[in-house]
Amino acid sequence: MTGYRIGIDFGGTKIEIAALARADGRELVRRRIANPGHYAGAVAAIRDLVAGMDAELGGTGSVGIGIPGSISPESGLIKNANATWLNNQPFGRDLTESVGREVRVENDANCFALSEAVDGAAAGRRVVLGVILGTGMGGGLVVDGKLLTGAHHIAGEWGHVPLPWPRITEMPFPKCFCGNEGCLERFLSGPSLAQDWKGPGHRDTAGIEAAAEAGDIAAIGALDRYVDRLARACAMAINFLDPDVIVLGGGVSNLLSIYDRVPLLMPRYVITPQCNTPVVRNQHGDSSGVRGAAWLWSADEVGA
């Protein structure tokens, strides 16, 4: 490998690629294309993007990719991808063969957490919980600068644990696509907040804080319920993991009131006399996906 890391963010509608300098993570080049939406086309598109990046930079970069799913340790096949045509495919093996070098494939929420832990909002912290609050909900754990993925490669799947300390008014729990009931994703994703505010079918939370400030009773109520639920979820994570920091990403992380209100509510639920765990907004925003994928390779592995 020669001097730079290539990171790829594999989204449902787009594929984004960037190259970072080996030494300082400085962004060298970035490109974005539409996702072909089918397996063979996606593998070919990634092959061509990497080849183009290498040709432009005159080298051979390490390659990491973040996807909305993960590789099963047992089979080596993709599982839990919301781009369902990826599931049960040997994506990592096929990319390695197509690109002509090892390609490291990781969950996109893990890439987000790694990006923020290495040189983002959680830089210098030992134990980092990174959480994406967007169309869905996911999370990643980083300890001493390295991802903690777990025996089944599902560590940090925060969206699929039940809402803790539930209220009677939250019963019966809503069904989740995973087959269980009451998953955090059904309460803390962007569409869940939008539906609590405006009713079934709504998915956009834009303007909710302004509406609440203007006296919109529905917006006030939805935000009050949301920050309390997020505080309960963060407190649960603190009780079993006790991270040094919780970093939020995704569209809902742009709600500024979260960062004032949630830390004030967490002590009610945390089993310690004083709770000082910071809940912070991400630093790299939409760039965290490609940056985290690039950081799947260490500086020593990338080469001079």
Secondary structure as GFF3:
##gff-version 3
##sequence-region A 1 304
A	DSSP	beta_strand	4	10	.	.	.	ID=ss1
A	DSSP	beta_strand	14	21	.	.	.	ID=ss2
A	DSSP	beta_strand	27	34	.	.	.	ID=ss3
A	DSSP	alpha_helix	39	57	.	.	.	ID=ss4
A	DSSP	beta_strand	62	67	.	.	.	ID=ss5
A	DSSP	beta_strand	70	71	.	.	.	ID=ss6
A	DSSP	beta_strand	78	79	.	.	.	ID=ss7
A	DSSP	three_ten_helix	84	86	.	.	.	ID=ss8
A	DSSP	alpha_helix	91	99	.	.	.	ID=ss9
A	DSSP	beta_strand	103	107	.	.	.	ID=ss10
A	DSSP	alpha_helix	108	119	.	.	.	ID=ss11
A	DSSP	beta_strand	127	133	.	.	.	ID=ss12
A	DSSP	beta_strand	137	143	.	.	.	ID=ss13
A	DSSP	beta_strand	146	147	.	.	.	ID=ss14
A	DSSP	three_ten_helix	158	160	.	.	.	ID=ss15
A	DSSP	three_ten_helix	168	170	.	.	.	ID=ss16
A	DSSP	alpha_helix	185	188	.	.	.	ID=ss17
A	DSSP	alpha_helix	190	198	.	.	.	ID=ss18
A	DSSP	alpha_helix	208	213	.	.	.	ID=ss19
A	DSSP	alpha_helix	217	240	.	.	.	ID=ss20
A	DSSP	beta_strand	245	249	.	.	.	ID=ss21
A	DSSP	three_ten_helix	251	254	.	.	.	ID=ss22
A	DSSP	alpha_helix	257	265	.	.	.	ID=ss23
A	DSSP	three_ten_helix	266	268	.	.	.	ID=ss24
A	DSSP	beta_strand	279	281	.	.	.	ID=ss25
A	DSSP	three_ten_helix	285	287	.	.	.	ID=ss26
A	DSSP	alpha_helix	288	294	.	.	.	ID=ss27
A	DSSP	alpha_helix	299	302	.	.	.	ID=ss28
###
